[in-house]
Amino acid sequence: MTRAIAWERVAELGEQPAAGVTRHTSILVIGYQDARKLGLGEVLSAKARKASDLRERGQQIEIMPEVDFVRLLAL
């Protein structure tokens, strides 16, 4: 599933997809992580690190693997 199709499906469900992680984010979907695009020694993307930081500060944000997201959309 392309990102554009995923955004369209999320919008059809009445949610607001966004390009970045903010204090308004409730779910971050994480797809395959290409290690070549991550910072040296990093295992998570900048968005995943920010979402984790927000969770540690008490924000209710779910970090969901892409496979679970696709299953959820199929329901």
N, CA, C and O atoms as a Tripos MOL2 file, in Angstrom:
@<TRIPOS>MOLECULE
protein
  300   299    75     0     0
PROTEIN
NO_CHARGES

@<TRIPOS>ATOM
      1 N           0.8560   -1.1700    0.0000 N.3       1 MET1
      2 CA          0.0000    0.0000    0.0000 C.3       1 MET1
      3 C           0.9050    1.2370    0.0000 C.2       1 MET1
      4 O           1.8260    1.3470    0.8090 O.2       1 MET1
      5 N           0.6320    2.1390   -0.8990 N.am      2 THR2
      6 CA          1.4180    3.3690   -0.9330 C.3       2 THR2
      7 C           0.9820    4.3080    0.1920 C.2       2 THR2
      8 O          -0.1030    4.1500    0.7530 O.2       2 THR2
      9 N           1.8120    5.2640    0.5110 N.am      3 ARG3
     10 CA          1.4770    6.2370    1.5430 C.3       3 ARG3
     11 C           0.2270    7.0280    1.1490 C.2       3 ARG3
     12 O          -0.6220    7.3070    1.9960 O.2       3 ARG3
     13 N           0.1110    7.3880   -0.1200 N.am      4 ALA4
     14 CA         -1.0520    8.1550   -0.5760 C.3       4 ALA4
     15 C          -2.3490    7.3740   -0.3700 C.2       4 ALA4
     16 O          -3.3540    7.9430    0.0570 O.2       4 ALA4
     17 N          -2.3330    6.0930   -0.6670 N.am      5 ILE5
     18 CA         -3.5230    5.2660   -0.4700 C.3       5 ILE5
     19 C          -3.8280    5.1280    1.0180 C.2       5 ILE5
     20 O          -4.9880    5.1970    1.4260 O.2       5 ILE5
     21 N          -2.7990    4.9340    1.8220 N.am      6 ALA6
     22 CA         -3.0050    4.8310    3.2720 C.3       6 ALA6
     23 C          -3.6360    6.1080    3.8170 C.2       6 ALA6
     24 O          -4.5660    6.0520    4.6210 O.2       6 ALA6
     25 N          -3.1280    7.2610    3.3780 N.am      7 TRP7
     26 CA         -3.6810    8.5460    3.8330 C.3       7 TRP7
     27 C          -5.1460    8.6650    3.4180 C.2       7 TRP7
     28 O          -5.9850    9.1300    4.1890 O.2       7 TRP7
     29 N          -5.4380    8.2430    2.2050 N.am      8 GLU8
     30 CA         -6.8150    8.3080    1.7080 C.3       8 GLU8
     31 C          -7.7370    7.4380    2.5600 C.2       8 GLU8
     32 O          -8.8340    7.8600    2.9250 O.2       8 GLU8
     33 N          -7.2930    6.2360    2.8700 N.am      9 ARG9
     34 CA         -8.0990    5.3150    3.6940 C.3       9 ARG9
     35 C          -8.3210    5.8800    5.0880 C.2       9 ARG9
     36 O          -9.4220    5.7830    5.6300 O.2       9 ARG9
     37 N          -7.2940    6.4640    5.6670 N.am     10 VAL10
     38 CA         -7.4070    7.0620    7.0040 C.3      10 VAL10
     39 C          -8.3990    8.2260    6.9720 C.2      10 VAL10
     40 O          -9.2320    8.3600    7.8680 O.2      10 VAL10
     41 N          -8.3080    9.0590    5.9460 N.am     11 ALA11
     42 CA         -9.2240   10.1950    5.8090 C.3      11 ALA11
     43 C         -10.6670    9.7180    5.6350 C.2      11 ALA11
     44 O         -11.5930   10.3400    6.1550 O.2      11 ALA11
     45 N         -10.8560    8.6260    4.9120 N.am     12 GLU12
     46 CA        -12.2050    8.0680    4.7210 C.3      12 GLU12
     47 C         -12.8210    7.6280    6.0520 C.2      12 GLU12
     48 O         -14.0430    7.5910    6.1970 O.2      12 GLU12
     49 N         -11.9650    7.2970    7.0170 N.am     13 LEU13
     50 CA        -12.4330    6.8830    8.3410 C.3      13 LEU13
     51 C         -12.6630    8.0780    9.2650 C.2      13 LEU13
     52 O         -13.0070    7.9140   10.4350 O.2      13 LEU13
     53 N         -12.4680    9.2840    8.7210 N.am     14 GLY14
     54 CA        -12.7160   10.4890    9.4960 C.3      14 GLY14
     55 C         -11.5350   10.9760   10.3040 C.2      14 GLY14
     56 O         -11.6750   11.8870   11.1210 O.2      14 GLY14
     57 N         -10.3890   10.3910   10.0910 N.am     15 GLU15
     58 CA         -9.1760   10.8070   10.8050 C.3      15 GLU15
     59 C          -8.3750   11.7760    9.9490 C.2      15 GLU15
     60 O          -8.6620   11.9560    8.7660 O.2      15 GLU15
     61 N          -7.3700   12.3960   10.5530 N.am     16 GLN16
     62 CA         -6.5530   13.3760    9.8390 C.3      16 GLN16
     63 C          -5.1100   12.8940    9.7350 C.2      16 GLN16
     64 O          -4.3490   13.0310   10.6930 O.2      16 GLN16
     65 N          -4.7220   12.3370    8.6020 N.am     17 PRO17
     66 CA         -3.3290   11.9220    8.4460 C.3      17 PRO17
     67 C          -2.4230   13.1550    8.3920 C.2      17 PRO17
     68 O          -2.8310   14.2170    7.9230 O.2      17 PRO17
     69 N          -1.2030   13.0010    8.8720 N.am     18 ALA18
     70 CA         -0.2500   14.1140    8.8830 C.3      18 ALA18
     71 C           1.1410   13.6050    8.5520 C.2      18 ALA18
     72 O           1.4600   12.4370    8.7750 O.2      18 ALA18
     73 N           1.9530   14.4880    8.0220 N.am     19 ALA19
     74 CA          3.3040   14.1160    7.6100 C.3      19 ALA19
     75 C           4.2740   14.0110    8.7820 C.2      19 ALA19
     76 O           5.2640   13.2830    8.7060 O.2      19 ALA19
     77 N           3.9980   14.7250    9.8530 N.am     20 GLY20
     78 CA          4.9300   14.7420   10.9730 C.3      20 GLY20
     79 C           4.2870   14.2920   12.2690 C.2      20 GLY20
     80 O           3.0730   14.0970   12.3430 O.2      20 GLY20
     81 N           5.1100   14.1310   13.2810 N.am     21 VAL21
     82 CA          4.6610   13.7570   14.6150 C.3      21 VAL21
     83 C           4.5850   15.0260   15.4620 C.2      21 VAL21
     84 O           5.5630   15.7650   15.5840 O.2      21 VAL21
     85 N           3.4110   15.2660   16.0430 N.am     22 THR22
     86 CA          3.2060   16.4380   16.8960 C.3      22 THR22
     87 C           2.4800   16.0090   18.1660 C.2      22 THR22
     88 O           2.2060   14.8250   18.3640 O.2      22 THR22
     89 N           2.1770   16.9650   19.0110 N.am     23 ARG23
     90 CA          1.4340   16.6450   20.2370 C.3      23 ARG23
     91 C           0.0010   16.2260   19.9220 C.2      23 ARG23
     92 O          -0.7120   15.7590   20.8090 O.2      23 ARG23
     93 N          -0.4300   16.3860   18.6780 N.am     24 HIS24
     94 CA         -1.7710   15.9820   18.2600 C.3      24 HIS24
     95 C          -1.7920   14.5660   17.6800 C.2      24 HIS24
     96 O          -2.8640   14.0230   17.4140 O.2      24 HIS24
     97 N          -0.6310   13.9760   17.4860 N.am     25 THR25
     98 CA         -0.5350   12.6380   16.8990 C.3      25 THR25
     99 C          -1.0380   11.6000   17.8890 C.2      25 THR25
    100 O          -0.6700   11.6180   19.0630 O.2      25 THR25
    101 N          -1.8900   10.6860   17.4020 N.am     26 SER26
    102 CA         -2.3790    9.6150   18.2720 C.3      26 SER26
    103 C          -1.8150    8.2530   17.8650 C.2      26 SER26
    104 O          -1.6900    7.3550   18.6970 O.2      26 SER26
    105 N          -1.4770    8.1030   16.5840 N.am     27 ILE27
    106 CA         -0.9040    6.8500   16.0910 C.3      27 ILE27
    107 C           0.1980    7.1690   15.0880 C.2      27 ILE27
    108 O           0.0230    8.0070   14.2030 O.2      27 ILE27
    109 N           1.3300    6.4960   15.2360 N.am     28 LEU28
    110 CA          2.3940    6.5610   14.2390 C.3      28 LEU28
    111 C           2.5420    5.1690   13.6540 C.2      28 LEU28
    112 O           2.7860    4.2070   14.3820 O.2      28 LEU28
    113 N           2.3960    5.0590   12.3490 N.am     29 VAL29
    114 CA          2.5690    3.7830   11.6640 C.3      29 VAL29
    115 C           4.0020    3.7110   11.1640 C.2      29 VAL29
    116 O           4.4790    4.6060   10.4660 O.2      29 VAL29
    117 N           4.6770    2.6350   11.5320 N.am     30 ILE30
    118 CA          6.0780    2.4600   11.1470 C.3      30 ILE30
    119 C           6.1770    1.3350   10.1300 C.2      30 ILE30
    120 O           5.7800    0.1990   10.3910 O.2      30 ILE30
    121 N           6.7140    1.6740    8.9710 N.am     31 GLY31
    122 CA          6.9480    0.6750    7.9340 C.3      31 GLY31
    123 C           8.3710    0.1690    8.0080 C.2      31 GLY31
    124 O           9.0560    0.3470    9.0150 O.2      31 GLY31
    125 N           8.8010   -0.4490    6.9570 N.am     32 TYR32
    126 CA         10.1660   -0.9650    6.8460 C.3      32 TYR32
    127 C          11.1600    0.1740    7.0380 C.2      32 TYR32
    128 O          11.0270    1.2300    6.4190 O.2      32 TYR32
    129 N          12.1420   -0.0360    7.8840 N.am     33 GLN33
    130 CA         13.1640    0.9700    8.1420 C.3      33 GLN33
    131 C          14.4120    0.6610    7.3130 C.2      33 GLN33
    132 O          15.0800   -0.3470    7.5430 O.2      33 GLN33
    133 N          14.7190    1.5190    6.3620 N.am     34 ASP34
    134 CA         15.9170    1.3730    5.5460 C.3      34 ASP34
    135 C          17.0910    1.9520    6.3380 C.2      34 ASP34
    136 O          17.1910    3.1650    6.5180 O.2      34 ASP34
    137 N          17.9710    1.0760    6.8050 N.am     35 ALA35
    138 CA         19.0940    1.4980    7.6480 C.3      35 ALA35
    139 C          19.9740    2.5420    6.9550 C.2      35 ALA35
    140 O          20.6350    3.3330    7.6280 O.2      35 ALA35
    141 N          19.9900    2.5530    5.6230 N.am     36 ARG36
    142 CA         20.8100    3.5370    4.9040 C.3      36 ARG36
    143 C          20.2690    4.9460    5.0440 C.2      36 ARG36
    144 O          21.0040    5.9140    4.8510 O.2      36 ARG36
    145 N          18.9800    5.0760    5.3810 N.am     37 LYS37
    146 CA         18.3750    6.3940    5.5090 C.3      37 LYS37
    147 C          18.3340    6.8880    6.9540 C.2      37 LYS37
    148 O          17.9600    8.0310    7.2150 O.2      37 LYS37
    149 N          18.7190    6.0250    7.8830 N.am     38 LEU38
    150 CA         18.7410    6.4090    9.2860 C.3      38 LEU38
    151 C          20.0890    7.0340    9.6250 C.2      38 LEU38
    152 O          21.0740    6.8350    8.9130 O.2      38 LEU38
    153 N          20.1230    7.7820   10.7080 N.am     39 GLY39
    154 CA         21.3810    8.3650   11.1490 C.3      39 GLY39
    155 C          22.3400    7.2700   11.5950 C.2      39 GLY39
    156 O          21.9240    6.1560   11.9120 O.2      39 GLY39
    157 N          23.6030    7.5920   11.6140 N.am     40 LEU40
    158 CA         24.6350    6.6400   12.0030 C.3      40 LEU40
    159 C          24.3500    6.0860   13.3960 C.2      40 LEU40
    160 O          24.2420    6.8400   14.3630 O.2      40 LEU40
    161 N          24.2320    4.7810   13.4880 N.am     41 GLY41
    162 CA         23.9800    4.1240   14.7610 C.3      41 GLY41
    163 C          22.5270    4.1350   15.2090 C.2      41 GLY41
    164 O          22.2120    3.5910   16.2680 O.2      41 GLY41
    165 N          21.6380    4.7360   14.4350 N.am     42 GLU42
    166 CA         20.2200    4.8000   14.7980 C.3      42 GLU42
    167 C          19.4970    3.5510   14.3220 C.2      42 GLU42
    168 O          19.8380    2.9790   13.2870 O.2      42 GLU42
    169 N          18.4970    3.1340   15.0860 N.am     43 VAL43
    170 CA         17.6660    2.0020   14.6730 C.3      43 VAL43
    171 C          16.2310    2.4500   14.4210 C.2      43 VAL43
    172 O          15.4360    1.7010   13.8530 O.2      43 VAL43
    173 N          15.8970    3.6730   14.8440 N.am     44 LEU44
    174 CA         14.5680    4.2320   14.6250 C.3      44 LEU44
    175 C          14.6680    5.5120   13.8150 C.2      44 LEU44
    176 O          15.6730    6.2210   13.8690 O.2      44 LEU44
    177 N          13.6150    5.7980   13.0650 N.am     45 SER45
    178 CA         13.5520    7.0560   12.3200 C.3      45 SER45
    179 C          13.3860    8.2170   13.2890 C.2      45 SER45
    180 O          13.0800    8.0110   14.4630 O.2      45 SER45
    181 N          13.5860    9.4280   12.8040 N.am     46 ALA46
    182 CA         13.4020   10.6240   13.6320 C.3      46 ALA46
    183 C          11.9590   10.7130   14.1280 C.2      46 ALA46
    184 O          11.7180   11.1220   15.2640 O.2      46 ALA46
    185 N          11.0040   10.3340   13.2840 N.am     47 LYS47
    186 CA          9.5900   10.3650   13.6960 C.3      47 LYS47
    187 C           9.3340    9.3640   14.8180 C.2      47 LYS47
    188 O           8.6320    9.6790   15.7800 O.2      47 LYS47
    189 N           9.8870    8.1760   14.7060 N.am     48 ALA48
    190 CA          9.7000    7.1620   15.7430 C.3      48 ALA48
    191 C          10.3590    7.6000   17.0460 C.2      48 ALA48
    192 O           9.8030    7.3870   18.1230 O.2      48 ALA48
    193 N          11.5370    8.2100   16.9560 N.am     49 ARG49
    194 CA         12.1960    8.7160   18.1620 C.3      49 ARG49
    195 C          11.3640    9.8120   18.8140 C.2      49 ARG49
    196 O          11.2290    9.8440   20.0370 O.2      49 ARG49
    197 N          10.8020   10.7150   18.0010 N.am     50 LYS50
    198 CA          9.9760   11.7890   18.5510 C.3      50 LYS50
    199 C           8.7150   11.2200   19.1970 C.2      50 LYS50
    200 O           8.3220   11.6610   20.2780 O.2      50 LYS50
    201 N           8.0780   10.2450   18.5450 N.am     51 ALA51
    202 CA          6.8830    9.6170   19.1160 C.3      51 ALA51
    203 C           7.2180    8.9340   20.4430 C.2      51 ALA51
    204 O           6.4460    9.0300   21.3970 O.2      51 ALA51
    205 N           8.3440    8.2560   20.5130 N.am     52 SER52
    206 CA          8.7650    7.6140   21.7550 C.3      52 SER52
    207 C           8.9970    8.6410   22.8510 C.2      52 SER52
    208 O           8.6210    8.4250   24.0030 O.2      52 SER52
    209 N           9.6150    9.7580   22.4890 N.am     53 ASP53
    210 CA          9.8550   10.8340   23.4520 C.3      53 ASP53
    211 C           8.5320   11.3960   23.9730 C.2      53 ASP53
    212 O           8.3850   11.6300   25.1720 O.2      53 ASP53
    213 N           7.5800   11.6100   23.0790 N.am     54 LEU54
    214 CA          6.2680   12.1200   23.4900 C.3      54 LEU54
    215 C           5.5600   11.1330   24.4140 C.2      54 LEU54
    216 O           4.9030   11.5400   25.3720 O.2      54 LEU54
    217 N           5.6910    9.8430   24.1330 N.am     55 ARG55
    218 CA          5.0950    8.8240   25.0040 C.3      55 ARG55
    219 C           5.7050    8.8730   26.3880 C.2      55 ARG55
    220 O           4.9980    8.7680   27.3900 O.2      55 ARG55
    221 N           7.0180    9.0330   26.4460 N.am     56 GLU56
    222 CA          7.7020    9.1040   27.7320 C.3      56 GLU56
    223 C           7.2430   10.3200   28.5330 C.2      56 GLU56
    224 O           7.2920   10.3120   29.7630 O.2      56 GLU56
    225 N           6.7990   11.3560   27.8380 N.am     57 ARG57
    226 CA          6.3110   12.5630   28.5040 C.3      57 ARG57
    227 C           4.8230   12.4800   28.8390 C.2      57 ARG57
    228 O           4.2390   13.4390   29.3430 O.2      57 ARG57
    229 N           4.2160   11.3270   28.5550 N.am     58 GLY58
    230 CA          2.8320   11.1020   28.9510 C.3      58 GLY58
    231 C           1.7920   11.2140   27.8550 C.2      58 GLY58
    232 O           0.6020   11.0460   28.1220 O.2      58 GLY58
    233 N           2.2090   11.4930   26.6270 N.am     59 GLN59
    234 CA          1.2280   11.5880   25.5460 C.3      59 GLN59
    235 C           0.7190   10.2040   25.1800 C.2      59 GLN59
    236 O           1.4850    9.2420   25.1240 O.2      59 GLN59
    237 N          -0.5790   10.1160   24.9320 N.am     60 GLN60
    238 CA         -1.1900    8.8650   24.4850 C.3      60 GLN60
    239 C          -0.9440    8.7300   22.9830 C.2      60 GLN60
    240 O          -1.7140    9.2520   22.1770 O.2      60 GLN60
    241 N           0.1160    8.0390   22.6140 N.am     61 ILE61
    242 CA          0.4340    7.8350   21.1970 C.3      61 ILE61
    243 C           0.8320    6.3790   20.9940 C.2      61 ILE61
    244 O           1.6980    5.8440   21.6850 O.2      61 ILE61
    245 N           0.1820    5.7680   20.0400 N.am     62 GLU62
    246 CA          0.4560    4.3680   19.7300 C.3      62 GLU62
    247 C           1.4490    4.3100   18.5780 C.2      62 GLU62
    248 O           1.3160    5.0300   17.5890 O.2      62 GLU62
    249 N           2.4440    3.4430   18.7220 N.am     63 ILE63
    250 CA          3.3980    3.2040   17.6420 C.3      63 ILE63
    251 C           3.0460    1.8350   17.0720 C.2      63 ILE63
    252 O           3.2150    0.8050   17.7240 O.2      63 ILE63
    253 N           2.5490    1.8550   15.8310 N.am     64 MET64
    254 CA          1.9600    0.6650   15.2280 C.3      64 MET64
    255 C           2.7800    0.1980   14.0100 C.2      64 MET64
    256 O           3.0860    0.9970   13.1250 O.2      64 MET64
    257 N           3.1300   -1.0860   13.9700 N.am     65 PRO65
    258 CA          3.7950   -1.6160   12.7710 C.3      65 PRO65
    259 C           2.8420   -1.5640   11.5710 C.2      65 PRO65
    260 O           1.6260   -1.6850   11.7200 O.2      65 PRO65
    261 N           3.4130   -1.3840   10.3990 N.am     66 GLU66
    262 CA          2.6200   -1.2770    9.1780 C.3      66 GLU66
    263 C           1.6940   -2.4760    8.9830 C.2      66 GLU66
    264 O           0.5520   -2.3130    8.5520 O.2      66 GLU66
    265 N           2.1730   -3.6660    9.2940 N.am     67 VAL67
    266 CA          1.3520   -4.8690    9.0950 C.3      67 VAL67
    267 C           0.0820   -4.8040    9.9410 C.2      67 VAL67
    268 O          -0.9800   -5.2270    9.4860 O.2      67 VAL67
    269 N           0.1760   -4.2780   11.1690 N.am     68 ASP68
    270 CA         -1.0120   -4.1310   12.0130 C.3      68 ASP68
    271 C          -1.9500   -3.0640   11.4620 C.2      68 ASP68
    272 O          -3.1710   -3.2070   11.5300 O.2      68 ASP68
    273 N          -1.3810   -2.0030   10.9190 N.am     69 PHE69
    274 CA         -2.1740   -0.9360   10.3240 C.3      69 PHE69
    275 C          -2.9870   -1.4720    9.1440 C.2      69 PHE69
    276 O          -4.1740   -1.1690    9.0200 O.2      69 PHE69
    277 N          -2.3650   -2.2530    8.2960 N.am     70 VAL70
    278 CA         -3.0500   -2.8290    7.1270 C.3      70 VAL70
    279 C          -4.1620   -3.7560    7.5930 C.2      70 VAL70
    280 O          -5.2560   -3.7450    7.0280 O.2      70 VAL70
    281 N          -3.8980   -4.5480    8.6060 N.am     71 ARG71
    282 CA         -4.9390   -5.4340    9.1530 C.3      71 ARG71
    283 C          -6.1070   -4.6220    9.7110 C.2      71 ARG71
    284 O          -7.2680   -4.9710    9.5010 O.2      71 ARG71
    285 N          -5.7980   -3.5510   10.4140 N.am     72 LEU72
    286 CA         -6.8270   -2.6910   10.9840 C.3      72 LEU72
    287 C          -7.7090   -2.0930    9.9000 C.2      72 LEU72
    288 O          -8.9270   -2.0270   10.0630 O.2      72 LEU72
    289 N          -7.1190   -1.6630    8.8090 N.am     73 LEU73
    290 CA         -7.8890   -1.0910    7.7050 C.3      73 LEU73
    291 C          -8.7880   -2.1330    7.0390 C.2      73 LEU73
    292 O          -9.8200   -1.7950    6.4580 O.2      73 LEU73
    293 N          -8.3910   -3.3850    7.1270 N.am     74 ALA74
    294 CA         -9.1710   -4.4520    6.4910 C.3      74 ALA74
    295 C         -10.4300   -4.7930    7.2730 C.2      74 ALA74
    296 O         -11.3270   -5.4440    6.7380 O.2      74 ALA74
    297 N         -10.5140   -4.3660    8.5290 N.am     75 LEU75
    298 CA        -11.6910   -4.6870    9.3640 C.3      75 LEU75
    299 C         -12.8990   -3.9000    8.9450 C.2      75 LEU75
    300 O         -13.9680   -4.0470    9.5380 O.2      75 LEU75
@<TRIPOS>BOND
     1     1     2 1
     2     2     3 1
     3     3     4 2
     4     3     5 am
     5     5     6 1
     6     6     7 1
     7     7     8 2
     8     7     9 am
     9     9    10 1
    10    10    11 1
    11    11    12 2
    12    11    13 am
    13    13    14 1
    14    14    15 1
    15    15    16 2
    16    15    17 am
    17    17    18 1
    18    18    19 1
    19    19    20 2
    20    19    21 am
    21    21    22 1
    22    22    23 1
    23    23    24 2
    24    23    25 am
    25    25    26 1
    26    26    27 1
    27    27    28 2
    28    27    29 am
    29    29    30 1
    30    30    31 1
    31    31    32 2
    32    31    33 am
    33    33    34 1
    34    34    35 1
    35    35    36 2
    36    35    37 am
    37    37    38 1
    38    38    39 1
    39    39    40 2
    40    39    41 am
    41    41    42 1
    42    42    43 1
    43    43    44 2
    44    43    45 am
    45    45    46 1
    46    46    47 1
    47    47    48 2
    48    47    49 am
    49    49    50 1
    50    50    51 1
    51    51    52 2
    52    51    53 am
    53    53    54 1
    54    54    55 1
    55    55    56 2
    56    55    57 am
    57    57    58 1
    58    58    59 1
    59    59    60 2
    60    59    61 am
    61    61    62 1
    62    62    63 1
    63    63    64 2
    64    63    65 am
    65    65    66 1
    66    66    67 1
    67    67    68 2
    68    67    69 am
    69    69    70 1
    70    70    71 1
    71    71    72 2
    72    71    73 am
    73    73    74 1
    74    74    75 1
    75    75    76 2
    76    75    77 am
    77    77    78 1
    78    78    79 1
    79    79    80 2
    80    79    81 am
    81    81    82 1
    82    82    83 1
    83    83    84 2
    84    83    85 am
    85    85    86 1
    86    86    87 1
    87    87    88 2
    88    87    89 am
    89    89    90 1
    90    90    91 1
    91    91    92 2
    92    91    93 am
    93    93    94 1
    94    94    95 1
    95    95    96 2
    96    95    97 am
    97    97    98 1
    98    98    99 1
    99    99   100 2
   100    99   101 am
   101   101   102 1
   102   102   103 1
   103   103   104 2
   104   103   105 am
   105   105   106 1
   106   106   107 1
   107   107   108 2
   108   107   109 am
   109   109   110 1
   110   110   111 1
   111   111   112 2
   112   111   113 am
   113   113   114 1
   114   114   115 1
   115   115   116 2
   116   115   117 am
   117   117   118 1
   118   118   119 1
   119   119   120 2
   120   119   121 am
   121   121   122 1
   122   122   123 1
   123   123   124 2
   124   123   125 am
   125   125   126 1
   126   126   127 1
   127   127   128 2
   128   127   129 am
   129   129   130 1
   130   130   131 1
   131   131   132 2
   132   131   133 am
   133   133   134 1
   134   134   135 1
   135   135   136 2
   136   135   137 am
   137   137   138 1
   138   138   139 1
   139   139   140 2
   140   139   141 am
   141   141   142 1
   142   142   143 1
   143   143   144 2
   144   143   145 am
   145   145   146 1
   146   146   147 1
   147   147   148 2
   148   147   149 am
   149   149   150 1
   150   150   151 1
   151   151   152 2
   152   151   153 am
   153   153   154 1
   154   154   155 1
   155   155   156 2
   156   155   157 am
   157   157   158 1
   158   158   159 1
   159   159   160 2
   160   159   161 am
   161   161   162 1
   162   162   163 1
   163   163   164 2
   164   163   165 am
   165   165   166 1
   166   166   167 1
   167   167   168 2
   168   167   169 am
   169   169   170 1
   170   170   171 1
   171   171   172 2
   172   171   173 am
   173   173   174 1
   174   174   175 1
   175   175   176 2
   176   175   177 am
   177   177   178 1
   178   178   179 1
   179   179   180 2
   180   179   181 am
   181   181   182 1
   182   182   183 1
   183   183   184 2
   184   183   185 am
   185   185   186 1
   186   186   187 1
   187   187   188 2
   188   187   189 am
   189   189   190 1
   190   190   191 1
   191   191   192 2
   192   191   193 am
   193   193   194 1
   194   194   195 1
   195   195   196 2
   196   195   197 am
   197   197   198 1
   198   198   199 1
   199   199   200 2
   200   199   201 am
   201   201   202 1
   202   202   203 1
   203   203   204 2
   204   203   205 am
   205   205   206 1
   206   206   207 1
   207   207   208 2
   208   207   209 am
   209   209   210 1
   210   210   211 1
   211   211   212 2
   212   211   213 am
   213   213   214 1
   214   214   215 1
   215   215   216 2
   216   215   217 am
   217   217   218 1
   218   218   219 1
   219   219   220 2
   220   219   221 am
   221   221   222 1
   222   222   223 1
   223   223   224 2
   224   223   225 am
   225   225   226 1
   226   226   227 1
   227   227   228 2
   228   227   229 am
   229   229   230 1
   230   230   231 1
   231   231   232 2
   232   231   233 am
   233   233   234 1
   234   234   235 1
   235   235   236 2
   236   235   237 am
   237   237   238 1
   238   238   239 1
   239   239   240 2
   240   239   241 am
   241   241   242 1
   242   242   243 1
   243   243   244 2
   244   243   245 am
   245   245   246 1
   246   246   247 1
   247   247   248 2
   248   247   249 am
   249   249   250 1
   250   250   251 1
   251   251   252 2
   252   251   253 am
   253   253   254 1
   254   254   255 1
   255   255   256 2
   256   255   257 am
   257   257   258 1
   258   258   259 1
   259   259   260 2
   260   259   261 am
   261   261   262 1
   262   262   263 1
   263   263   264 2
   264   263   265 am
   265   265   266 1
   266   266   267 1
   267   267   268 2
   268   267   269 am
   269   269   270 1
   270   270   271 1
   271   271   272 2
   272   271   273 am
   273   273   274 1
   274   274   275 1
   275   275   276 2
   276   275   277 am
   277   277   278 1
   278   278   279 1
   279   279   280 2
   280   279   281 am
   281   281   282 1
   282   282   283 1
   283   283   284 2
   284   283   285 am
   285   285   286 1
   286   286   287 1
   287   287   288 2
   288   287   289 am
   289   289   290 1
   290   290   291 1
   291   291   292 2
   292   291   293 am
   293   293   294 1
   294   294   295 1
   295   295   296 2
   296   295   297 am
   297   297   298 1
   298   298   299 1
   299   299   300 2
@<TRIPOS>SUBSTRUCTURE
     1 MET1         2 RESIDUE 1 A MET
     2 THR2         6 RESIDUE 1 A THR
     3 ARG3        10 RESIDUE 1 A ARG
     4 ALA4        14 RESIDUE 1 A ALA
     5 ILE5        18 RESIDUE 1 A ILE
     6 ALA6        22 RESIDUE 1 A ALA
     7 TRP7        26 RESIDUE 1 A TRP
     8 GLU8        30 RESIDUE 1 A GLU
     9 ARG9        34 RESIDUE 1 A ARG
    10 VAL10       38 RESIDUE 1 A VAL
    11 ALA11       42 RESIDUE 1 A ALA
    12 GLU12       46 RESIDUE 1 A GLU
    13 LEU13       50 RESIDUE 1 A LEU
    14 GLY14       54 RESIDUE 1 A GLY
    15 GLU15       58 RESIDUE 1 A GLU
    16 GLN16       62 RESIDUE 1 A GLN
    17 PRO17       66 RESIDUE 1 A PRO
    18 ALA18       70 RESIDUE 1 A ALA
    19 ALA19       74 RESIDUE 1 A ALA
    20 GLY20       78 RESIDUE 1 A GLY
    21 VAL21       82 RESIDUE 1 A VAL
    22 THR22       86 RESIDUE 1 A THR
    23 ARG23       90 RESIDUE 1 A ARG
    24 HIS24       94 RESIDUE 1 A HIS
    25 THR25       98 RESIDUE 1 A THR
    26 SER26      102 RESIDUE 1 A SER
    27 ILE27      106 RESIDUE 1 A ILE
    28 LEU28      110 RESIDUE 1 A LEU
    29 VAL29      114 RESIDUE 1 A VAL
    30 ILE30      118 RESIDUE 1 A ILE
    31 GLY31      122 RESIDUE 1 A GLY
    32 TYR32      126 RESIDUE 1 A TYR
    33 GLN33      130 RESIDUE 1 A GLN
    34 ASP34      134 RESIDUE 1 A ASP
    35 ALA35      138 RESIDUE 1 A ALA
    36 ARG36      142 RESIDUE 1 A ARG
    37 LYS37      146 RESIDUE 1 A LYS
    38 LEU38      150 RESIDUE 1 A LEU
    39 GLY39      154 RESIDUE 1 A GLY
    40 LEU40      158 RESIDUE 1 A LEU
    41 GLY41      162 RESIDUE 1 A GLY
    42 GLU42      166 RESIDUE 1 A GLU
    43 VAL43      170 RESIDUE 1 A VAL
    44 LEU44      174 RESIDUE 1 A LEU
    45 SER45      178 RESIDUE 1 A SER
    46 ALA46      182 RESIDUE 1 A ALA
    47 LYS47      186 RESIDUE 1 A LYS
    48 ALA48      190 RESIDUE 1 A ALA
    49 ARG49      194 RESIDUE 1 A ARG
    50 LYS50      198 RESIDUE 1 A LYS
    51 ALA51      202 RESIDUE 1 A ALA
    52 SER52      206 RESIDUE 1 A SER
    53 ASP53      210 RESIDUE 1 A ASP
    54 LEU54      214 RESIDUE 1 A LEU
    55 ARG55      218 RESIDUE 1 A ARG
    56 GLU56      222 RESIDUE 1 A GLU
    57 ARG57      226 RESIDUE 1 A ARG
    58 GLY58      230 RESIDUE 1 A GLY
    59 GLN59      234 RESIDUE 1 A GLN
    60 GLN60      238 RESIDUE 1 A GLN
    61 ILE61      242 RESIDUE 1 A ILE
    62 GLU62      246 RESIDUE 1 A GLU
    63 ILE63      250 RESIDUE 1 A ILE
    64 MET64      254 RESIDUE 1 A MET
    65 PRO65      258 RESIDUE 1 A PRO
    66 GLU66      262 RESIDUE 1 A GLU
    67 VAL67      266 RESIDUE 1 A VAL
    68 ASP68      270 RESIDUE 1 A ASP
    69 PHE69      274 RESIDUE 1 A PHE
    70 VAL70      278 RESIDUE 1 A VAL
    71 ARG71      282 RESIDUE 1 A ARG
    72 LEU72      286 RESIDUE 1 A LEU
    73 LEU73      290 RESIDUE 1 A LEU
    74 ALA74      294 RESIDUE 1 A ALA
    75 LEU75      298 RESIDUE 1 A LEU
